[in-house]
Amino acid sequence: MADLTTAYRDYLTSIKDDLMTGVSHMIPFVTIGGIFLALGYASASVFGDVTNVFEATGTLGWFFAQVGSIGLTIMVPILGAYISYAIADRPGLAPGFVLSYLIQQGNVLQEAGTIIGIQGGAAGAGYLGALVAGLITGYVALWFKRRDVPGFIEPMMPVLVIPVATTLVLLPVMLFVVGVPVSILNAALTAWLRDMQGGQALLVGAILGGMMAFDMGGPINKVAYVFATGLISEQLYGPMAAVMIAGMTPPLGMALANLVAPEKYPAEMYENAKNAIPLGLSFITEGAIPYGASDPGRVIPGIVAGSAVAGAAAMGLGVTMPAPHGGIFVIPLSNKPFLFLGCLVLGAVVTAVIEYAITPAYDERVGNV
């Protein structure tokens, strides 16, 4: 039983690593896409009076927007390609990209839906489809890679046989089993996120914020981050702002608590507080780990509460962020930079206040042990 549990845990860890390989390769494309698209709109508002930068052909903003659009278009198949690559190495890269790109084409999925009698698919399968496509493609390519073949065929396996065979075998699966259903799900999720108001926005922001803080850069944090990052391709920037603010809050909140009440923490933590400030401002949630590791029972509730409040405030106030990383350095790209900072300060103060209230003096804790 123990061996089975260990094998299952190793398998889940392997899948997480494969997904994070895809995400890490996708992030630069999201960064280029989000930042250049924001620059396009900013340029259009400064140098021209246009309501849609994509209609202002030949202008500086239009060129910036073209670069941004390409980055956000390619980021999704890049995600699927490198998930597949992480599983099957080089033979999985091309089929992972091609099949992930294919299921982003709304017209193709609409025709596939017509064949199987399901209406929908115009929105494309989005990043959710790319996640599924990358995993399936990777494991199928790996299966082909492990086949014994004659010696004269072996040199052609990674560049010809495996990519073509994998694509051919999975084409109907991607169109009819993955593409159309995931596209319908993606369209419903996107519509709900775009239209949500009031309490719904607050709830989503609070959940994403709490997830960002809970394990301080661990798997739960990454789920929230990948979710928000994927929505950038749909030009939904609110969740990204909530996630970034919430991810910056724990190190800043704990640093504030430590600096205000140093008697509640070990002496060596005072230096860590100074280090946590630049880490938090740079959107590195892991800056709070030394505090969480030393006293998780008190630290985790405080940082989760602070980040949940910060995330809810950001979503409720309509703060957006088109860049997937950068922290304080990309705040000018937000639609409401001062509210972005305000939500961040709010979350850090809530964390610090809670920690101050629930954490006794360090000498008392040590004496009671």
FENZI-V822833 format. One record per helix or strand. SS is the DSSP state (hx for helix, st for strand). FROM is the first residue (numbers start at 1). LEN is the number of residues. If there is no record, write none. Layout:
# FENZI-V822833
SS & FROM & LEN
SS & FROM & LEN
This chain:
# FENZI-V822833
hx & 2 & 46
hx & 53 & 3
hx & 60 & 29
hx & 90 & 13
hx & 106 & 11
hx & 126 & 20
hx & 151 & 45
hx & 199 & 16
hx & 219 & 16
hx & 238 & 23
hx & 262 & 3
hx & 267 & 15
hx & 285 & 10
hx & 296 & 21
hx & 327 & 7
hx & 337 & 22
hx & 362 & 7
